[in-house]
Amino acid sequence: MDKLKSRLDSHVEKTENLVNYLLRKKKENIQNSLVRPLYQEALKSVFFVCILLIDTLIPLDLFRVLPDPFNIIVSLGILGLFVYAQVRFYNMLWGKKGRWSLDKYRNHSDEGNEQKENS
């Protein structure tokens, strides 16, 4: 009985750790979204919606139109090409070294706080 209880305790502890981790990541994501201007977050959401539409509709249409042995190969190839291009575009804009990266906005807000403190 003690073995079962200790096993249940370990599972409960693992679940609690997972929930705490997910809550911490959610809080960090919300704080990160507040760092950027609102229009950039809106553009990011529109970008994700467009990606979902492009990545589903175009390969499915190619799958439907092309003859049987080629439809799977071409659809997966086009999907891979789209995903690669979209990841590159995302990193170019919102990645660590992108135009609208979080680090740039954190640096700007830190500089603004330092100037306010010096005044």
N, CA, C and O atoms as CSV, one atom per row, in Angstrom:
chain,resi,resn,atom,element,x,y,z
A,1,MET,N,N,0.812,-1.194,0.000
A,1,MET,CA,C,0.000,0.000,0.000
A,1,MET,C,C,0.853,1.254,0.000
A,1,MET,O,O,0.529,2.244,-0.656
A,2,ASP,N,N,1.962,1.197,0.756
A,2,ASP,CA,C,2.856,2.353,0.795
A,2,ASP,C,C,3.486,2.613,-0.564
A,2,ASP,O,O,3.717,3.760,-0.948
A,3,LYS,N,N,3.763,1.523,-1.291
A,3,LYS,CA,C,4.351,1.665,-2.624
A,3,LYS,C,C,3.388,2.386,-3.556
A,3,LYS,O,O,3.787,3.273,-4.310
A,4,LEU,N,N,2.116,1.999,-3.501
A,4,LEU,CA,C,1.093,2.635,-4.331
A,4,LEU,C,C,0.928,4.098,-3.952
A,4,LEU,O,O,0.776,4.956,-4.822
A,5,LYS,N,N,0.958,4.383,-2.663
A,5,LYS,CA,C,0.825,5.759,-2.203
A,5,LYS,C,C,2.004,6.614,-2.658
A,5,LYS,O,O,1.812,7.753,-3.086
A,6,SER,N,N,3.213,6.083,-2.571
A,6,SER,CA,C,4.380,6.842,-3.006
A,6,SER,C,C,4.374,7.050,-4.513
A,6,SER,O,O,4.797,8.097,-5.003
A,7,ARG,N,N,3.889,6.046,-5.251
A,7,ARG,CA,C,3.793,6.201,-6.697
A,7,ARG,C,C,2.765,7.274,-7.046
A,7,ARG,O,O,3.001,8.101,-7.927
A,8,LEU,N,N,1.631,7.260,-6.357
A,8,LEU,CA,C,0.615,8.288,-6.589
A,8,LEU,C,C,1.134,9.664,-6.209
A,8,LEU,O,O,0.862,10.640,-6.908
A,9,ASP,N,N,1.870,9.759,-5.120
A,9,ASP,CA,C,2.446,11.037,-4.713
A,9,ASP,C,C,3.418,11.563,-5.759
A,9,ASP,O,O,3.442,12.759,-6.049
A,10,SER,N,N,4.223,10.661,-6.327
A,10,SER,CA,C,5.176,11.109,-7.348
A,10,SER,C,C,4.450,11.573,-8.603
A,10,SER,O,O,4.863,12.544,-9.236
A,11,HIS,N,N,3.356,10.877,-8.970
A,11,HIS,CA,C,2.585,11.315,-10.136
A,11,HIS,C,C,1.917,12.660,-9.883
A,11,HIS,O,O,1.876,13.515,-10.768
A,12,VAL,N,N,1.400,12.844,-8.685
A,12,VAL,CA,C,0.772,14.130,-8.339
A,12,VAL,C,C,1.817,15.241,-8.356
A,12,VAL,O,O,1.555,16.343,-8.838
A,13,GLU,N,N,2.987,14.948,-7.833
A,13,GLU,CA,C,4.052,15.950,-7.820
A,13,GLU,C,C,4.494,16.310,-9.237
A,13,GLU,O,O,4.713,17.484,-9.536
A,14,LYS,N,N,4.626,15.315,-10.109
A,14,LYS,CA,C,4.993,15.580,-11.505
A,14,LYS,C,C,3.927,16.413,-12.192
A,14,LYS,O,O,4.240,17.327,-12.955
A,15,THR,N,N,2.660,16.095,-11.919
A,15,THR,CA,C,1.568,16.852,-12.525
A,15,THR,C,C,1.559,18.286,-12.027
A,15,THR,O,O,1.348,19.214,-12.808
A,16,GLU,N,N,1.784,18.473,-10.741
A,16,GLU,CA,C,1.848,19.830,-10.191
A,16,GLU,C,C,3.001,20.612,-10.793
A,16,GLU,O,O,2.852,21.792,-11.111
A,17,ASN,N,N,4.146,19.969,-10.954
A,17,ASN,CA,C,5.292,20.640,-11.572
A,17,ASN,C,C,4.986,21.028,-13.012
A,17,ASN,O,O,5.360,22.113,-13.458
A,18,LEU,N,N,4.308,20.147,-13.741
A,18,LEU,CA,C,3.951,20.453,-15.123
A,18,LEU,C,C,2.979,21.627,-15.182
A,18,LEU,O,O,3.137,22.528,-16.006
A,19,VAL,N,N,1.980,21.617,-14.314
A,19,VAL,CA,C,1.002,22.711,-14.296
A,19,VAL,C,C,1.684,24.022,-13.924
A,19,VAL,O,O,1.412,25.053,-14.539
A,20,ASN,N,N,2.562,23.999,-12.932
A,20,ASN,CA,C,3.287,25.221,-12.551
A,20,ASN,C,C,4.161,25.721,-13.687
A,20,ASN,O,O,4.245,26.927,-13.920
A,21,TYR,N,N,4.817,24.804,-14.402
A,21,TYR,CA,C,5.638,25.195,-15.547
A,21,TYR,C,C,4.784,25.845,-16.627
A,21,TYR,O,O,5.152,26.886,-17.171
A,22,LEU,N,N,3.641,25.231,-16.940
A,22,LEU,CA,C,2.767,25.795,-17.971
A,22,LEU,C,C,2.208,27.150,-17.557
A,22,LEU,O,O,2.093,28.052,-18.388
A,23,LEU,N,N,1.862,27.302,-16.292
A,23,LEU,CA,C,1.370,28.599,-15.819
A,23,LEU,C,C,2.462,29.668,-15.889
A,23,LEU,O,O,2.194,30.812,-16.256
A,24,ARG,N,N,3.696,29.292,-15.533
A,24,ARG,CA,C,4.811,30.242,-15.606
A,24,ARG,C,C,5.082,30.655,-17.051
A,24,ARG,O,O,5.322,31.831,-17.324
A,25,LYS,N,N,5.046,29.682,-17.989
A,25,LYS,CA,C,5.259,30.013,-19.402
A,25,LYS,C,C,4.135,30.902,-19.938
A,25,LYS,O,O,4.378,31.812,-20.730
A,26,LYS,N,N,2.909,30.630,-19.500
A,26,LYS,CA,C,1.788,31.460,-19.945
A,26,LYS,C,C,1.951,32.892,-19.447
A,26,LYS,O,O,1.701,33.845,-20.186
A,27,LYS,N,N,2.368,33.040,-18.196
A,27,LYS,CA,C,2.589,34.368,-17.641
A,27,LYS,C,C,3.704,35.094,-18.384
A,27,LYS,O,O,3.588,36.287,-18.662
A,28,GLU,N,N,4.792,34.376,-18.710
A,28,GLU,CA,C,5.892,34.983,-19.464
A,28,GLU,C,C,5.429,35.402,-20.852
A,28,GLU,O,O,5.813,36.472,-21.325
A,29,ASN,N,N,4.613,34.586,-21.516
A,29,ASN,CA,C,4.108,34.942,-22.838
A,29,ASN,C,C,3.231,36.183,-22.787
A,29,ASN,O,O,3.299,37.033,-23.675
A,30,ILE,N,N,2.407,36.287,-21.748
A,30,ILE,CA,C,1.562,37.474,-21.615
A,30,ILE,C,C,2.416,38.710,-21.366
A,30,ILE,O,O,2.160,39.767,-21.943
A,31,GLN,N,N,3.430,38.586,-20.511
A,31,GLN,CA,C,4.311,39.721,-20.249
A,31,GLN,C,C,5.092,40.102,-21.503
A,31,GLN,O,O,5.300,41.287,-21.761
A,32,ASN,N,N,5.528,39.116,-22.283
A,32,ASN,CA,C,6.250,39.408,-23.518
A,32,ASN,C,C,5.350,40.093,-24.534
A,32,ASN,O,O,5.808,40.963,-25.275
A,33,SER,N,N,4.085,39.718,-24.582
A,33,SER,CA,C,3.194,40.357,-25.546
A,33,SER,C,C,2.893,41.802,-25.153
A,33,SER,O,O,2.500,42.601,-26.002
A,34,LEU,N,N,3.071,42.147,-23.876
A,34,LEU,CA,C,2.840,43.525,-23.446
A,34,LEU,C,C,4.035,44.428,-23.726
A,34,LEU,O,O,3.918,45.651,-23.639
A,35,VAL,N,N,5.190,43.836,-24.063
A,35,VAL,CA,C,6.394,44.628,-24.324
A,35,VAL,C,C,6.311,45.283,-25.689
A,35,VAL,O,O,6.685,46.445,-25.848
A,36,ARG,N,N,5.825,44.547,-26.674
A,36,ARG,CA,C,5.725,45.062,-28.035
A,36,ARG,C,C,4.515,45.968,-28.195
A,36,ARG,O,O,3.568,45.900,-27.412
A,37,PRO,N,N,4.554,46.826,-29.227
A,37,PRO,CA,C,3.356,47.617,-29.545
A,37,PRO,C,C,2.207,46.701,-29.992
A,37,PRO,O,O,2.432,45.590,-30.471
A,38,LEU,N,N,1.001,47.181,-29.830
A,38,LEU,CA,C,-0.185,46.372,-30.100
A,38,LEU,C,C,-0.308,45.993,-31.571
A,38,LEU,O,O,-0.747,44.886,-31.884
A,39,TYR,N,N,0.070,46.891,-32.478
A,39,TYR,CA,C,-0.073,46.580,-33.895
A,39,TYR,C,C,0.823,45.422,-34.301
A,39,TYR,O,O,0.471,44.666,-35.206
A,40,GLN,N,N,1.973,45.265,-33.655
A,40,GLN,CA,C,2.857,44.145,-33.986
A,40,GLN,C,C,2.270,42.826,-33.501
A,40,GLN,O,O,2.397,41.805,-34.177
A,41,GLU,N,N,1.637,42.838,-32.351
A,41,GLU,CA,C,0.971,41.624,-31.873
A,41,GLU,C,C,-0.207,41.271,-32.774
A,41,GLU,O,O,-0.463,40.094,-33.030
A,42,ALA,N,N,-0.924,42.280,-33.254
A,42,ALA,CA,C,-2.038,42.029,-34.165
A,42,ALA,C,C,-1.527,41.465,-35.488
A,42,ALA,O,O,-2.111,40.528,-36.032
A,43,LEU,N,N,-0.441,42.032,-36.004
A,43,LEU,CA,C,0.145,41.506,-37.236
A,43,LEU,C,C,0.643,40.074,-37.054
A,43,LEU,O,O,0.541,39.258,-37.970
A,44,LYS,N,N,1.171,39.774,-35.895
A,44,LYS,CA,C,1.636,38.415,-35.612
A,44,LYS,C,C,0.456,37.444,-35.637
A,44,LYS,O,O,0.569,36.343,-36.177
A,45,SER,N,N,-0.667,37.847,-35.059
A,45,SER,CA,C,-1.851,36.985,-35.062
A,45,SER,C,C,-2.398,36.800,-36.477
A,45,SER,O,O,-2.781,35.694,-36.858
A,46,VAL,N,N,-2.432,37.867,-37.242
A,46,VAL,CA,C,-2.888,37.770,-38.634
A,46,VAL,C,C,-1.942,36.878,-39.436
A,46,VAL,O,O,-2.387,36.106,-40.286
A,47,PHE,N,N,-0.651,36.983,-39.172
A,47,PHE,CA,C,0.340,36.134,-39.830
A,47,PHE,C,C,0.062,34.664,-39.547
A,47,PHE,O,O,0.114,33.838,-40.459
A,48,PHE,N,N,-0.233,34.327,-38.287
A,48,PHE,CA,C,-0.515,32.935,-37.948
A,48,PHE,C,C,-1.795,32.431,-38.615
A,48,PHE,O,O,-1.855,31.281,-39.051
A,49,VAL,N,N,-2.804,33.273,-38.694
A,49,VAL,CA,C,-4.041,32.873,-39.353
A,49,VAL,C,C,-3.795,32.629,-40.844
A,49,VAL,O,O,-4.295,31.654,-41.407
A,50,CYS,N,N,-3.034,33.505,-41.473
A,50,CYS,CA,C,-2.716,33.322,-42.895
A,50,CYS,C,C,-1.893,32.060,-43.123
A,50,CYS,O,O,-2.107,31.344,-44.101
A,51,ILE,N,N,-0.958,31.789,-42.228
A,51,ILE,CA,C,-0.160,30.569,-42.340
A,51,ILE,C,C,-1.054,29.340,-42.277
A,51,ILE,O,O,-0.906,28.415,-43.075
A,52,LEU,N,N,-1.984,29.335,-41.324
A,52,LEU,CA,C,-2.876,28.186,-41.201
A,52,LEU,C,C,-3.705,27.986,-42.455
A,52,LEU,O,O,-3.895,26.854,-42.901
A,53,LEU,N,N,-4.197,29.066,-43.024
A,53,LEU,CA,C,-4.986,28.950,-44.253
A,53,LEU,C,C,-4.140,28.460,-45.419
A,53,LEU,O,O,-4.552,27.561,-46.153
A,54,ILE,N,N,-2.973,29.039,-45.591
A,54,ILE,CA,C,-2.105,28.658,-46.704
A,54,ILE,C,C,-1.643,27.218,-46.564
A,54,ILE,O,O,-1.660,26.458,-47.532
A,55,ASP,N,N,-1.229,26.842,-45.355
A,55,ASP,CA,C,-0.685,25.501,-45.152
A,55,ASP,C,C,-1.735,24.401,-45.208
A,55,ASP,O,O,-1.386,23.227,-45.333
A,56,THR,N,N,-2.994,24.750,-45.120
A,56,THR,CA,C,-4.019,23.714,-45.244
A,56,THR,C,C,-4.665,23.709,-46.620
A,56,THR,O,O,-4.821,22.649,-47.225
A,57,LEU,N,N,-5.039,24.872,-47.119
A,57,LEU,CA,C,-5.827,24.900,-48.343
A,57,LEU,C,C,-5.032,24.555,-49.601
A,57,LEU,O,O,-5.511,23.784,-50.433
A,58,ILE,N,N,-3.843,25.103,-49.756
A,58,ILE,CA,C,-3.083,24.864,-50.988
A,58,ILE,C,C,-2.623,23.409,-51.112
A,58,ILE,O,O,-2.841,22.811,-52.166
A,59,PRO,N,N,-1.995,22.804,-50.089
A,59,PRO,CA,C,-1.640,21.385,-50.237
A,59,PRO,C,C,-2.856,20.471,-50.402
A,59,PRO,O,O,-2.787,19.491,-51.144
A,60,LEU,N,N,-3.967,20.772,-49.727
A,60,LEU,CA,C,-5.159,19.944,-49.911
A,60,LEU,C,C,-5.723,20.073,-51.326
A,60,LEU,O,O,-6.198,19.090,-51.897
A,61,ASP,N,N,-5.674,21.262,-51.885
A,61,ASP,CA,C,-6.144,21.441,-53.258
A,61,ASP,C,C,-5.237,20.698,-54.240
A,61,ASP,O,O,-5.720,20.069,-55.181
A,62,LEU,N,N,-3.917,20.772,-54.020
A,62,LEU,CA,C,-2.998,20.019,-54.877
A,62,LEU,C,C,-3.216,18.515,-54.722
A,62,LEU,O,O,-3.125,17.770,-55.698
A,63,PHE,N,N,-3.499,18.075,-53.519
A,63,PHE,CA,C,-3.775,16.659,-53.274
A,63,PHE,C,C,-5.014,16.214,-54.038
A,63,PHE,O,O,-5.072,15.098,-54.553
A,64,ARG,N,N,-5.995,17.090,-54.104
A,64,ARG,CA,C,-7.255,16.760,-54.784
A,64,ARG,C,C,-7.107,16.779,-56.299
A,64,ARG,O,O,-7.710,15.952,-56.984
A,65,VAL,N,N,-6.314,17.710,-56.839
A,65,VAL,CA,C,-6.239,17.925,-58.278
A,65,VAL,C,C,-5.288,16.954,-58.980
A,65,VAL,O,O,-5.595,16.465,-60.068
A,66,LEU,N,N,-4.155,16.678,-58.375
A,66,LEU,CA,C,-3.130,15.866,-59.042
A,66,LEU,C,C,-3.502,14.389,-59.071
A,66,LEU,O,O,-4.296,13.923,-58.255
A,67,PRO,N,N,-2.913,13.648,-60.033
A,67,PRO,CA,C,-3.179,12.202,-60.087
A,67,PRO,C,C,-2.601,11.484,-58.864
A,67,PRO,O,O,-1.775,12.025,-58.128
A,68,ASP,N,N,-3.066,10.251,-58.678
A,68,ASP,CA,C,-2.872,9.533,-57.425
A,68,ASP,C,C,-1.437,9.370,-56.937
A,68,ASP,O,O,-1.198,9.711,-55.779
A,69,PRO,N,N,-0.474,8.892,-57.686
A,69,PRO,CA,C,0.832,8.682,-57.027
A,69,PRO,C,C,1.591,9.977,-56.752
A,69,PRO,O,O,2.434,10.020,-55.856
A,70,PHE,N,N,1.301,11.027,-57.508
A,70,PHE,CA,C,2.052,12.273,-57.358
A,70,PHE,C,C,1.440,13.222,-56.340
A,70,PHE,O,O,2.125,14.117,-55.845
A,71,ASN,N,N,0.175,13.044,-56.023
A,71,ASN,CA,C,-0.499,14.016,-55.166
A,71,ASN,C,C,0.095,14.061,-53.759
A,71,ASN,O,O,0.232,15.144,-53.189
A,72,ILE,N,N,0.445,12.930,-53.196
A,72,ILE,CA,C,1.010,12.914,-51.845
A,72,ILE,C,C,2.395,13.549,-51.833
A,72,ILE,O,O,2.706,14.357,-50.958
A,73,ILE,N,N,3.212,13.188,-52.793
A,73,ILE,CA,C,4.587,13.689,-52.849
A,73,ILE,C,C,4.605,15.196,-53.063
A,73,ILE,O,O,5.318,15.910,-52.359
A,74,VAL,N,N,3.838,15.683,-54.018
A,74,VAL,CA,C,3.811,17.111,-54.326
A,74,VAL,C,C,3.203,17.897,-53.162
A,74,VAL,O,O,3.703,18.968,-52.816
A,75,SER,N,N,2.141,17.383,-52.562
A,75,SER,CA,C,1.503,18.087,-51.443
A,75,SER,C,C,2.449,18.218,-50.250
A,75,SER,O,O,2.551,19.287,-49.647
A,76,LEU,N,N,3.136,17.133,-49.915
A,76,LEU,CA,C,4.078,17.198,-48.804
A,76,LEU,C,C,5.280,18.085,-49.133
A,76,LEU,O,O,5.792,18.786,-48.261
A,77,GLY,N,N,5.728,18.054,-50.386
A,77,GLY,CA,C,6.835,18.928,-50.794
A,77,GLY,C,C,6.467,20.399,-50.708
A,77,GLY,O,O,7.229,21.212,-50.185
A,78,ILE,N,N,5.292,20.732,-51.224
A,78,ILE,CA,C,4.821,22.128,-51.165
A,78,ILE,C,C,4.617,22.559,-49.711
A,78,ILE,O,O,4.960,23.682,-49.341
A,79,LEU,N,N,4.059,21.669,-48.888
A,79,LEU,CA,C,3.860,21.984,-47.482
A,79,LEU,C,C,5.204,22.235,-46.790
A,79,LEU,O,O,5.336,23.182,-46.014
A,80,GLY,N,N,6.192,21.393,-47.068
A,80,GLY,CA,C,7.525,21.596,-46.494
A,80,GLY,C,C,8.143,22.905,-46.940
A,80,GLY,O,O,8.749,23.611,-46.135
A,81,LEU,N,N,7.996,23.236,-48.212
A,81,LEU,CA,C,8.520,24.492,-48.742
A,81,LEU,C,C,7.838,25.695,-48.082
A,81,LEU,O,O,8.505,26.661,-47.714
A,82,PHE,N,N,6.520,25.637,-47.935
A,82,PHE,CA,C,5.786,26.723,-47.285
A,82,PHE,C,C,6.213,26.888,-45.828
A,82,PHE,O,O,6.441,28.007,-45.368
A,83,VAL,N,N,6.320,25.775,-45.105
A,83,VAL,CA,C,6.694,25.858,-43.692
A,83,VAL,C,C,8.094,26.440,-43.551
A,83,VAL,O,O,8.330,27.271,-42.673
A,84,TYR,N,N,9.023,26.019,-44.397
A,84,TYR,CA,C,10.385,26.556,-44.350
A,84,TYR,C,C,10.387,28.065,-44.595
A,84,TYR,O,O,11.021,28.817,-43.856
A,85,ALA,N,N,9.677,28.501,-45.632
A,85,ALA,CA,C,9.632,29.937,-45.960
A,85,ALA,C,C,8.957,30.730,-44.844
A,85,ALA,O,O,9.383,31.843,-44.533
A,86,GLN,N,N,7.921,30.176,-44.247
A,86,GLN,CA,C,7.211,30.898,-43.201
A,86,GLN,C,C,8.035,31.000,-41.919
A,86,GLN,O,O,7.989,32.015,-41.224
A,87,VAL,N,N,8.784,29.952,-41.611
A,87,VAL,CA,C,9.658,30.019,-40.435
A,87,VAL,C,C,10.750,31.058,-40.650
A,87,VAL,O,O,11.072,31.818,-39.738
A,88,ARG,N,N,11.311,31.093,-41.828
A,88,ARG,CA,C,12.335,32.105,-42.126
A,88,ARG,C,C,11.761,33.519,-42.025
A,88,ARG,O,O,12.398,34.413,-41.469
A,89,PHE,N,N,10.558,33.717,-42.564
A,89,PHE,CA,C,9.917,35.028,-42.510
A,89,PHE,C,C,9.600,35.416,-41.067
A,89,PHE,O,O,9.804,36.566,-40.677
A,90,TYR,N,N,9.101,34.467,-40.273
A,90,TYR,CA,C,8.805,34.734,-38.868
A,90,TYR,C,C,10.077,35.137,-38.122
A,90,TYR,O,O,10.069,36.112,-37.371
A,91,ASN,N,N,11.166,34.399,-38.322
A,91,ASN,CA,C,12.426,34.728,-37.655
A,91,ASN,C,C,12.977,36.068,-38.103
A,91,ASN,O,O,13.625,36.766,-37.324
A,92,MET,N,N,12.724,36.434,-39.353
A,92,MET,CA,C,13.180,37.718,-39.860
A,92,MET,C,C,12.463,38.877,-39.147
A,92,MET,O,O,13.060,39.928,-38.912
A,93,LEU,N,N,11.201,38.682,-38.808
A,93,LEU,CA,C,10.438,39.746,-38.156
A,93,LEU,C,C,10.430,39.647,-36.639
A,93,LEU,O,O,10.738,40.626,-35.960
A,94,TRP,N,N,10.084,38.484,-36.093
A,94,TRP,CA,C,9.871,38.353,-34.654
A,94,TRP,C,C,10.897,37.470,-33.957
A,94,TRP,O,O,10.772,37.229,-32.756
A,95,GLY,N,N,11.894,36.986,-34.662
A,95,GLY,CA,C,12.895,36.117,-34.055
A,95,GLY,C,C,13.834,36.873,-33.135
A,95,GLY,O,O,13.645,38.065,-32.891
A,96,LYS,N,N,14.853,36.181,-32.620
A,96,LYS,CA,C,15.774,36.803,-31.664
A,96,LYS,C,C,16.531,37.976,-32.281
A,96,LYS,O,O,16.792,38.965,-31.597
A,97,LYS,N,N,16.885,37.884,-33.557
A,97,LYS,CA,C,17.598,38.973,-34.221
A,97,LYS,C,C,16.713,39.668,-35.250
A,97,LYS,O,O,17.214,40.342,-36.150
A,98,GLY,N,N,15.417,39.508,-35.120
A,98,GLY,CA,C,14.484,40.067,-36.084
A,98,GLY,C,C,14.257,41.553,-35.903
A,98,GLY,O,O,14.737,42.171,-34.952
A,99,ARG,N,N,13.518,42.100,-36.834
A,99,ARG,CA,C,13.238,43.533,-36.827
A,99,ARG,C,C,12.422,43.937,-35.603
A,99,ARG,O,O,12.657,45.000,-35.029
A,100,TRP,N,N,11.466,43.103,-35.197
A,100,TRP,CA,C,10.600,43.421,-34.069
A,100,TRP,C,C,10.839,42.466,-32.907
A,100,TRP,O,O,9.882,42.041,-32.259
A,101,SER,N,N,12.078,42.123,-32.631
A,101,SER,CA,C,12.369,41.167,-31.567
A,101,SER,C,C,12.095,41.769,-30.195
A,101,SER,O,O,12.095,42.989,-30.031
A,102,LEU,N,N,11.867,40.916,-29.226
A,102,LEU,CA,C,11.586,41.373,-27.866
A,102,LEU,C,C,12.794,42.055,-27.240
A,102,LEU,O,O,12.644,43.007,-26.474
A,103,ASP,N,N,13.986,41.576,-27.562
A,103,ASP,CA,C,15.194,42.150,-26.972
A,103,ASP,C,C,15.341,43.624,-27.305
A,103,ASP,O,O,15.779,44.409,-26.464
A,104,LYS,N,N,14.981,44.008,-28.522
A,104,LYS,CA,C,15.083,45.415,-28.908
A,104,LYS,C,C,14.134,46.278,-28.093
A,104,LYS,O,O,14.497,47.376,-27.672
A,105,TYR,N,N,12.927,45.789,-27.869
A,105,TYR,CA,C,11.964,46.577,-27.105
A,105,TYR,C,C,12.306,46.592,-25.628
A,105,TYR,O,O,12.048,47.587,-24.952
A,106,ARG,N,N,12.876,45.520,-25.112
A,106,ARG,CA,C,13.308,45.519,-23.717
A,106,ARG,C,C,14.456,46.504,-23.528
A,106,ARG,O,O,14.501,47.218,-22.526
A,107,ASN,N,N,15.396,46.550,-24.496
A,107,ASN,CA,C,16.502,47.490,-24.407
A,107,ASN,C,C,16.000,48.926,-24.450
A,107,ASN,O,O,16.478,49.773,-23.696
A,108,HIS,N,N,15.027,49.210,-25.337
A,108,HIS,CA,C,14.473,50.561,-25.425
A,108,HIS,C,C,13.753,50.938,-24.138
A,108,HIS,O,O,13.879,52.069,-23.668
A,109,SER,N,N,13.004,50.007,-23.567
A,109,SER,CA,C,12.282,50.342,-22.330
A,109,SER,C,C,13.253,50.501,-21.167
A,109,SER,O,O,13.027,51.340,-20.295
A,110,ASP,N,N,14.344,49.704,-21.131
A,110,ASP,CA,C,15.351,49.866,-20.083
A,110,ASP,C,C,16.052,51.209,-20.198
A,110,ASP,O,O,16.299,51.862,-19.185
A,111,GLU,N,N,16.378,51.635,-21.422
A,111,GLU,CA,C,17.023,52.937,-21.631
A,111,GLU,C,C,16.090,54.064,-21.220
A,111,GLU,O,O,16.530,55.056,-20.638
A,112,GLY,N,N,14.797,53.919,-21.522
A,112,GLY,CA,C,13.838,54.945,-21.140
A,112,GLY,C,C,13.682,55.032,-19.641
A,112,GLY,O,O,13.534,56.127,-19.099
A,113,ASN,N,N,13.712,53.893,-18.954
A,113,ASN,CA,C,13.630,53.906,-17.481
A,113,ASN,C,C,14.858,54.533,-16.867
A,113,ASN,O,O,14.740,55.257,-15.879
A,114,GLU,N,N,16.051,54.278,-17.423
A,114,GLU,CA,C,17.273,54.867,-16.910
A,114,GLU,C,C,17.279,56.383,-17.095
A,114,GLU,O,O,17.733,57.114,-16.215
A,115,GLN,N,N,16.773,56.860,-18.243
A,115,GLN,CA,C,16.723,58.301,-18.477
A,115,GLN,C,C,15.750,58.977,-17.525
A,115,GLN,O,O,15.998,60.096,-17.076
A,116,LYS,N,N,14.631,58.299,-17.210
A,116,LYS,CA,C,13.671,58.876,-16.264
A,116,LYS,C,C,14.281,58.953,-14.858
A,116,LYS,O,O,14.061,59.915,-14.123
A,117,GLU,N,N,15.050,57.919,-14.505
A,117,GLU,CA,C,15.665,57.910,-13.184
A,117,GLU,C,C,16.741,58.977,-13.075
A,117,GLU,O,O,16.909,59.562,-12.005
A,118,ASN,N,N,17.479,59.251,-14.153
A,118,ASN,CA,C,18.551,60.247,-14.139
A,118,ASN,C,C,17.989,61.658,-14.091
A,118,ASN,O,O,18.660,62.569,-13.606
A,119,SER,N,N,16.788,61.856,-14.577
A,119,SER,CA,C,16.214,63.216,-14.607
A,119,SER,C,C,15.777,63.680,-13.252
A,119,SER,O,O,15.278,64.797,-13.113
